[in-house]
Amino acid sequence: MVGDTDVAGATVSWFGPENGSTETDVGGEYAIAGLTAGSYQLIATYPGCEPASAQVEVIAGETVVQDLHLTC
């Protein structure tokens, strides 16, 4: 899964068959590899910004693109 938040250093967390989090790079982009197929709730957060969330279906062997644009 890959996507963009527009905010460097934001935290992207996922909840579903697996749970975890990662931090966005200097361009606000994130990548999550190796997730088990299934339904996930994604939440992007950064201090001082309104969180962004999305429900995503991960399918084995496919790359999902999901942007989570934070409002700061």
MIDO-623000 format. One line per field, with one value per residue (C-alpha): x, y, z. Coordinates in nm, 4 decimals, always signed. Each point is the difference from the previous one (the first is absolute). Layout:
px <- [X,...]
py <- [Y,...]
pz <- [Z,...]
//
This chain:
px <- [+0.0000,+0.1287,-0.1341,+0.0525,-0.1030,+0.1590,+0.1683,+0.3563,+0.0350,-0.3703,-0.0948,-0.2027,-0.1554,-0.1905,-0.2464,-0.1335,+0.1391,+0.3291,+0.0585,+0.2935,+0.1218,+0.2626,+0.1229,-0.0221,+0.3162,+0.1094,-0.2488,-0.2915,-0.0111,-0.0261,+0.0356,-0.1184,+0.1164,-0.0993,-0.3462,-0.2296,-0.2977,-0.3139,-0.1787,+0.2016,-0.0793,+0.2765,+0.0456,+0.2542,+0.0819,+0.2334,-0.0041,-0.2049,-0.1716,-0.3446,+0.0434,-0.0862,-0.1324,-0.1100,-0.1260,+0.2133,-0.0248,+0.3413,+0.0114,+0.2929,+0.2482,-0.1462,+0.1300,-0.2662,+0.0384,-0.1740,+0.0716,-0.0871,+0.0161,+0.0397,-0.1538,+0.2370]
py <- [+0.0000,+0.3447,+0.3517,+0.3662,+0.2155,+0.3309,+0.0210,-0.1152,-0.1953,-0.0883,-0.3340,-0.2434,-0.2790,-0.3043,-0.2280,-0.3268,-0.3525,+0.1684,+0.3202,+0.2373,+0.3442,+0.1780,+0.3559,+0.1939,+0.1110,+0.3599,+0.0164,-0.1222,-0.3405,-0.3408,-0.3647,-0.3122,-0.3380,-0.3565,+0.0528,-0.3008,+0.0237,+0.1424,+0.3176,+0.2740,+0.3342,+0.2540,+0.3141,+0.2762,+0.2387,+0.2900,+0.2468,+0.3091,-0.1671,-0.1541,-0.3787,-0.1699,-0.3551,-0.2545,-0.3569,-0.2072,-0.3535,-0.1657,-0.2730,-0.2424,+0.0874,+0.3460,+0.3455,+0.2210,+0.3783,+0.1989,+0.3678,+0.1411,+0.3778,+0.1678,+0.3438,+0.2225]
pz <- [+0.0000,-0.0859,+0.0328,+0.0775,+0.2983,-0.1114,+0.3455,+0.0754,+0.3236,+0.0287,+0.1553,-0.2101,+0.2083,-0.1226,+0.1763,-0.1406,-0.0322,+0.0988,+0.1972,-0.0253,-0.0919,-0.2046,-0.0458,-0.3256,-0.1799,-0.0706,-0.2882,+0.2143,-0.1699,+0.1656,-0.1004,+0.1817,-0.1292,+0.0756,+0.1502,+0.0282,-0.2359,+0.1586,+0.1044,+0.1724,+0.1612,-0.0718,+0.2089,-0.0658,+0.2846,+0.0687,+0.2930,-0.0883,-0.2988,-0.0437,-0.0330,-0.3293,-0.0287,-0.2580,-0.0188,-0.2406,-0.1359,-0.0441,-0.2654,-0.0145,-0.2761,-0.0716,+0.0946,+0.1544,-0.0330,+0.2759,+0.0608,+0.3436,-0.0308,+0.3373,+0.0572,+0.1964]
//
